[in-house]
Amino acid sequence: MPYHSDLTPMDANFNQIAHFLRHNLQIPEEQIPPILQQCGSTPSRLLIVLWQNQLVSLTQIDDLCDWLAQHRATSRLAITGLG
């Protein structure tokens, strides 16, 4: 099945999220595109999709929440020119 999502490998968001999932949470590389596909254009679904697919522990969910919060703050600073 072809990969369809609002996040594509060319997007910085895709690359950052994929890198975090692979290197910090040890999600197998081949599982990352289907996970992001399930999330569609709703990044907040990432936590739910990972948990439903039994790919992360509660500790990893906490780590991901911290990373997402930090990433959002960094993105806002870059947009406003403060970062």
N, C-alpha and C positions, 0 to 999 in steps of 0.2 A: 504494500500500500504506500503510495507516495506521501511525503511529508507535507502537510498543509497547516499553516499557522500564521498568525500575525507576526510571530517572532521567527525570523529566518536566520540561517547561519551568517548572513552578512550584517545583521544587527548587532550593535555593541551589547545590548541587553542580553541577547541570546548567548553571545560569547562569554559574558561575565557570569551569567547564571549557569551555563553549561560547565564552565571551569570550576565554579564553586561546587556544583553537584558531583563532578568527577573527582576533584582533588581533595575537597574537604569532607564530603559525605561518602566518598567511595562508591558512588552510584556507577554501575557499569556503563561504559560509553554508549553501547548500543541501545540502552534503555532511555537515554536522555531525550532524543527526538520524540518518541511516543509520549513521554511524560509531558513535555512542553506542548505537544499537540492536544493532549487532553485538557490542558489549561486554557488553550485558545487565547483569546485576547484579555483574559482575566488572570493576571499574575498572582492574585491573592489565592487562587485555587491551587497553587503549587503545593502548599502545605497539605491540603486535603488529598490531592492526588498521590503524593508521596506516602502519606499515612495509609490510605486505602489500599495501595499496592504493597504494603508492608515492606517498604524500602528504607524506612528510617525509624530510629528510636525516638523517645520523647526528648532525650538530650540533644539529638541531632535536629529535631524540630525547633528546640530552643536556640541552637546555634544558627539555624537558618533564619529564624525571626530576627535575631540580632543582626545578621548580615543584611537582610532586607531593609531593616530600619536604617542601618548605617548607609547602605547604598542609596536609599531615597534621600537622606539628608545630604549626601555628597552630590547627588544629581541636582538637587535644588540649589545648592551653593554654586555649582558650575553654571546653571542657567541664569542665576542672578548676578554672576560675575564676582561672587565673593569667595569662590573656591580656588 
